[in-house]
Amino acid sequence: WNPARSLPSLLDLPTTNGDHCTGDGIKMAVDIGAGLKDMEAIQVHPTGLVDPKEPNSKIKFLAAEALRGVGGIILNGKGERFCDDLGKRDYVTGCMWNSPGPPP
């Protein structure tokens, strides 16, 4: 299984995993004959904090749903609210896919 061939649209997404997360466990399992299942079913976390000094960094700091629970809001690239900020992760992520991205 090759994510670059299977899911190329996800390659440009940032991650909240560190550089140390390389998929070695999956690679080792495959090397000894394990089968893979539902590898396309990844979880996209809708909120990560952007370091203003490195806005294009591939690695983001995870911003937990708790921040939205205490009043944090999510804005699109136009500075507009576009979803129910307290919605479940899959709902908020789905709204993000269909909303203008961050400003350039």
C-alpha positions as CSV (number, residue, x, y, z in Angstrom):
1,W,0.0,0.0,0.0
2,N,1.4,3.4,-1.0
3,P,-0.4,6.4,0.3
4,A,1.1,8.7,-2.3
5,R,-0.5,6.6,-5.1
6,S,-3.7,5.7,-3.1
7,L,-4.6,9.1,-1.6
8,P,-2.6,11.8,-3.3
9,S,-5.1,14.5,-2.3
10,L,-4.1,14.0,1.3
11,L,-0.4,14.5,0.8
12,D,-0.6,18.3,1.2
13,L,-2.5,18.2,4.5
14,P,-0.7,19.3,7.6
15,T,-0.3,16.9,10.5
16,T,-0.4,17.1,14.3
17,N,1.9,14.1,14.4
18,G,5.6,14.8,14.9
19,D,8.5,13.9,12.6
20,H,8.9,10.7,14.6
21,C,5.6,9.3,13.3
22,T,6.8,7.5,10.2
23,G,4.5,4.4,10.0
24,D,7.2,2.0,11.0
25,G,4.7,-0.2,12.8
26,I,2.7,-0.6,9.7
27,K,5.8,-1.3,7.6
28,M,7.0,-4.0,10.1
29,A,3.6,-5.7,10.1
30,V,3.5,-5.8,6.3
31,D,7.1,-7.2,6.2
32,I,6.0,-10.2,8.3
33,G,2.9,-10.8,6.2
34,A,0.1,-8.8,8.0
35,G,-2.7,-7.7,5.8
36,L,-3.9,-4.1,5.7
37,K,-7.5,-3.1,6.0
38,D,-9.3,0.3,5.6
39,M,-6.1,2.2,5.2
40,E,-7.9,4.9,3.3
41,A,-10.1,5.6,6.3
42,I,-7.9,8.2,8.0
43,Q,-9.0,10.6,10.6
44,V,-8.5,14.3,9.8
45,H,-8.5,16.5,12.8
46,P,-10.2,19.8,12.0
47,T,-8.2,22.1,14.3
48,G,-4.5,22.8,14.7
49,L,-2.8,25.9,15.9
50,V,-0.7,27.7,13.3
51,D,2.6,29.2,14.4
52,P,2.6,32.8,12.9
53,K,6.4,32.5,12.4
54,E,5.9,29.3,10.3
55,P,2.4,29.4,8.8
56,N,3.3,26.9,6.1
57,S,4.8,24.4,8.4
58,K,3.6,20.8,7.7
59,I,3.5,20.1,11.4
60,K,0.8,21.8,13.5
61,F,0.1,21.8,17.2
62,L,-3.1,19.9,18.0
63,A,-5.9,22.3,19.1
64,A,-8.3,20.0,21.0
65,E,-12.1,20.2,20.7
66,A,-12.1,21.5,24.3
67,L,-11.0,24.9,22.9
68,R,-14.2,25.1,20.8
69,G,-16.2,24.0,23.9
70,V,-15.1,27.0,25.8
71,G,-15.8,29.6,23.1
72,G,-13.1,29.0,20.4
73,I,-14.4,29.6,16.9
74,I,-13.3,28.4,13.4
75,L,-13.1,30.9,10.6
76,N,-12.5,30.2,6.9
77,G,-10.1,32.1,4.6
78,K,-12.5,35.0,4.4
79,G,-12.7,35.4,8.1
80,E,-16.3,34.0,8.2
81,R,-17.8,31.3,10.4
82,F,-18.9,28.4,8.2
83,C,-20.1,25.6,10.5
84,D,-21.4,24.9,14.0
85,D,-18.2,25.2,16.0
86,L,-19.4,22.6,18.5
87,G,-20.1,20.0,15.8
88,K,-18.5,16.6,15.8
89,R,-15.0,16.2,14.2
90,D,-16.2,14.6,11.0
91,Y,-18.9,17.3,10.5
92,V,-16.5,20.2,11.0
93,T,-13.9,18.6,8.8
94,G,-16.5,18.0,6.1
95,C,-17.5,21.7,6.3
96,M,-13.8,22.7,6.0
97,W,-13.4,20.6,2.7
98,N,-16.2,22.7,1.2
99,S,-15.1,26.1,2.5
100,P,-12.5,28.6,1.3
101,G,-9.1,27.7,2.8
102,P,-6.8,29.9,4.9
103,P,-5.7,33.2,3.5
104,P,-2.5,33.0,1.3
